């Protein structure tokens, strides 16, 4: 009787492609930068986190600066949150503007919390490579909100407060939520979905911004 061939139990895992390895390196580099800072992270730290040698890492990136630049480039390729709320802004749908904006920012950081830590470290370390991201994303977001708030105030719907400060107040609520969760690991007293958090911030903000209606017109105070 013919013997049945033995079944191999130690099948090899599929080899990691160069694209997969590159993405893995960037994920671990972002985590290391967000934990130790750019200056406190070495290429050896990143290679160890990935499970490869430094020599292997250098086949993909020439050094820390190249990895950092690639992380920023990947984030810059993600569509701006402004694009998602511009239709609501044109329709003067205040609730949707602020809720969707807060939701988009919260979800973006929840999907990649290491990037927020990386940006905070970069700002404290004075790393110039982070400035382009600030100029093209964070500042544009603040300017968009400032223009929208100023427009709604001219239309008599918002109080006549300083638009720049009002924009910072709203962004500040969202930023505090992100820092509390991402940096300090704090959770809300009650379990809240990201959608509920965004809606709550919007309600708090708009309740304070609505112009007071009086007989014979609108009070801007």
FENHUCOR-V6844 format. One record per pair of residues at least 24 apart in sequence whose C-alpha atoms are under 7 Angstrom apart, sorted by sequence separation. I is the first residue (numbers start at 0). J is the second residue. D is the distance in Angstrom with one decimal. If there is no record, write none. Layout:
I & J & D
I & J & D
This chain:
24 & 49 & 6.2
141 & 166 & 6.2
23 & 49 & 6.8
172 & 200 & 7.0
169 & 204 & 6.6
21 & 59 & 6.5
25 & 66 & 6.4
25 & 70 & 6.4
158 & 208 & 5.5
157 & 208 & 5.2
158 & 209 & 5.8
157 & 209 & 4.6
158 & 210 & 4.5
156 & 209 & 6.0
157 & 210 & 4.7
156 & 210 & 5.4
155 & 210 & 6.7
81 & 140 & 6.6
159 & 219 & 5.2
158 & 219 & 4.8
159 & 220 & 6.3
155 & 217 & 6.6
158 & 220 & 5.7
116 & 182 & 6.9
112 & 181 & 6.2
101 & 173 & 6.5
105 & 177 & 6.9
33 & 113 & 5.4
33 & 114 & 6.7
36 & 117 & 6.8
30 & 113 & 5.2
33 & 116 & 4.5
29 & 113 & 6.0
33 & 117 & 4.1
36 & 120 & 5.4
37 & 121 & 7.0
29 & 114 & 6.4
32 & 117 & 5.6
33 & 120 & 6.7
29 & 117 & 6.7
102 & 193 & 6.7
102 & 194 & 6.3
102 & 197 & 5.4
101 & 197 & 5.3
98 & 197 & 5.3
98 & 198 & 5.5
98 & 201 & 5.6
97 & 201 & 5.7
94 & 201 & 6.7
